[in-house]
Amino acid sequence: MSVWLERRSEHQNHPGRGFNSTREDSQFQRDRARIIHSASFRSLQSKTQVLGLGESDFYRTRLTHSLEVAQIGSGICEWMRDQPGNAEHEAMIPSFSLIEAICLAHDIGHSPFGHGGEVAMNTMMRDHGGFEANGQTLRILARLGEYSPDSGLDLTRRTMLGTIKYPAVYSDVCRYQPVEPENPLNIDHWAPPKCIYDAERDVLDWLVSPFSQADRDRFLSLDTTAAGHARTRFKSLDTSIMELADDIAYGVHDLEDALALGLVEREEWSTQVVSVLQSLPRNPINQDLDEFNRLLFSASAKDRKHAISRCVGYLIRSISIVEQEGFDAPLLKLQARMQSLAYRILRLIKDFVMRHVIFRPELQMLQYKGQRVVVRLFEIFAANPERLLPRTVFVRYEQEGNRAIADYLSSMTDVSAGKLYHKLLSPTSGSIFDRP
């Protein structure tokens, strides 16, 4: 069996259950099934993507976003496999089962209330090993998932490696900048470094163990600056595909949500996006730009979907496999990369959505409210662990301290965290029959 099909349960002499096929894609189908049937994946249906839950039945949740990333990821692989110039690399292009497993898993570590909730969790964990969504994803896959008592969801090595966007541990990258005066009502400066946790260092070591020492050293190297967190430099081929699929879904599909809900003014779109598109040479979108804009701002959902699909198709077709120097292993040497023009267009759309949707005060108020819920719940449980934590969580708290509280709260949805907040802080809410 290939080392990339190994599971940590086998490495630890705890045989997994179920079928024991040595066929590569059967193993990745098994990974995908474990992710889909996990509680962490199901909880994404009630976790914020960009817009708060309950505002509309139309827009994306973290779950539908993950499904779209998986679809786009498989589309990228299909496109790359069909290109004549990729024949020599075809064996390394992930199968549909593999890339879908990676894409479906990529967000299962997210806390409630979106990225604002992630900052709130890290605020409370900054002196206890930190909190970062990708780090929590690996922790679920390797420790907390319900399939194996010792190895979480117990996925294959290649699937797990593909989910790691930032192959570095918290203590090696965190460099918080002092803020004076400290204001507990503004926690933006406690945004987490991009990393996994020190507690999963052994998992990272196991994942990269098949590579040569030179490849491992380069893959785990960091870029540092005089101020701010250090950053990782490299990712695997599979991760590069997943991240491009995530970027496309995040930018283009969030734009669709914003258009459908009337959050985008056509004049702003014209002056800040269309004018830039027109200035870009050899831009294929310009060939039918007026029709593209008409469809985007049409009252018909079908028209909008046609324009969005056209944009997604263009971005996928701009992706190819490139080789980066310094690596021997094909899984590290090869990378999926978007053409510079297409990537500039995608960044243009993402920046527009960021400015006019995500950063608008109405949405920031909802994000801030979610942050206060997370911080307050964490404070309450940290001050009263034996009294208030569920018994199973308290047992882990005695062993792992605040990390057990972070695991508990981050597993909640926006809805369940809100209910728990009201149960603890609203005199007329809550019942002895409520289950935490």
C-alpha positions, 0 to 999 in steps of 0.5 A: 500500500502507498504511504499516502493511503496510510492512516494514523490508526495503522501507524499506531497499531490500532486497525481501522474498521470497515473494508480494507481495500488497497485501491487508491480511490476506494480509500479516498471515497472512504475518507469522503464518506467519513467527512460527510457523516461527521457531526462537524460537517453537519454543523456547517449548515448552521454556521455563518459563511459571510451573511448572518443566518436568518437574514434570508433563505437564499444565500450560502452557509458554511455548508453550502459553501463547502459543497461548492468548493468541492464541485469547483475543486473537481472541476479544476481537476477535470480541466487539468486532466484534459490538458495535453500538456499535463500528460506527464503530471496526470498521475499526480492530479487528485481523483474526484473522491480525493479532492472532494474529500479535501474540499468538503473538510477544509472548513469543518474547524470553523467556529460559530459566527464566521471569521469574527468568531474565529478572532474571538476564540483566539482572543481567549486562547492566545495564551493557551495555544491559540485558535485558528480554523485550519488548525481546528480542522486538523484537530478534528480530523486527527483527534476529535472526530468520532470515527476513532477514539485515538485518531479522529476521523482517521483519514488517509495521509494524503487527504489530511495533508491536502487540508493543511493550508499552513504547515507550521505550529502556533508557537513558531509563528505567533508574533502579536504586536502590543496595543496601547491602550488595550480595549476589550471591546475591540479585539481585531488585533488578536487575529490568529496566525495562520497555523496548526496547534502545537498539540498536533505537531506529532500529526504534522511530523507523521504527515510529512514523514514520507518526504526527504529531509530536504523536502521536509525542511523546505516545506516547513520553512517560514517567512518572517518580518520585523513585525507581525506573525510569521507565515508559511511559504509552501503547500501541497499540490492538493492544497493549492487546488483546494485553495483556488477552488475556495477563492473562486467560491468565496469571491464569485459566489459571495458576489452572487449572494450580495447581488441577490440581496440588493447589497451591491449598487450598480454604479459602484460596481461600474466605477470600481470593477467594470472600469478596471476590467476595461483597462486590462488588456486581453481580458476575455470578459471584455468581449461581452462585458455589457451583456455580462453586466446586464445578466449580473444585475438582472432581476432574474435569478436565472440571468444572474446564475448564467453570468456567475457560471460564465465567470467561474468557468473562465477562472477554472480554465485559467488554471494549470499545473506549474513546477516550483523549484527546490522540491524533489517530491512531485506532491510538493514540486507541482502546484495548481496556479491561476494565470495572472490576469485571471487571478487579478480579476478574481482579486478585484471581485473579492476586494469589491465584496470585502469593501461593499459587503463584508465591511459594511457596518450592518454586517459588522454589527452582526459579526461584533455581536457574535464575537461578544457571544463567544467571548462571554461564553468562554469567560463564563466556562473558564471561571466555572468549569466544574460547575457549568461544563458538560461532564464529558467536557469537564473530564477533558478540561482537567487534562487539557485546560482551556483547549477543551473549552475551545473545542466545545465552543467551536463545535457549536453552531451560530444557533446553538451558541446563541441559545446557550448564551441566552440560557446562561444570561437571560433570566427567563430563558433556559430549562433544566431539560435543555441539553448543552 
